[in-house]
Amino acid sequence: MVWLERATKWMMLCVGCAGVLIIYTGFFYFLLSSELENVIPWYALLSPWICIYFGLNHNQQAYVLKWFVRNR
């Protein structure tokens, strides 16, 4: 079952990174183009970061939480 957890974490990291690239590119395109006035909801901008977080190992997740607590 370790291989399944590793594969799932790797997939979450890949999906999260691709999501950041695609969603934020679209967000900045809509922001800078004056033709369209579409709105991207805030949770669409947050969702790839959640995938990246859950794709990290336990030590990295703990470090991220400590970083957020320290910088809030």
N, C-alpha and C positions, 0 to 999 in steps of 0.2 A: 504493500500500500504506500510505501515511501515514494515509489516512482510516480504514483498517481498524484500525490500531493505536490511533488516537484513539477510535474507536467502542468498541473493546474496553476501553480504560482507563475511559471514561465508564461503560460497563456495569458494570465491576468496582466503581467508586465507588458507583454506585446500589445494586447488590446488597449491598455491604458496609454502607452506611448503613442500608438497610432491615433487614439482618440484625442489626445492633447494636440497632436499635429493637425488633424482634420478639423476638429471643432474650433480650435483657436484661429486657424487660418480662415475658416468661414466667418467667425465672429469679427475678425479685423477687416475682412472684405466687406461685410455688411456695414460695419462702423464707418469705413472710409468711402464707400460708394454712396452717393447721394440719391441714386435712383430708387433703391429699395429701402423700405422702412420696416423691415421684419425685426422681430425681437426674439433673441435667444434667451430662454429662461435660465435663471441662475444655476439650477440644478444640472443643466446640460453642461455648463462650464465646470462644475465640480465633479461630475461623475467619472471622468477618466482618472482624476487624481485618486479617487476611492479605489479604482481598479489597481493603480500602481501601488497604493498603500498595502492592499491585501496580497499583492504579488511579492512583497518584500519578506525576508525571513524575520523571525521573531526578534532578533537583536536589532535589526534595522527599524522595525516597527517601534520598538521601545525608544530608540534614539530619536525617531521622528516625534513621538509624543513628548519626550523631554524637551525637544527643541521648541515645540509649540507652547508648552507651559512656560518655558524660560523667556520666550519672545512675545508673550501676549500683553 
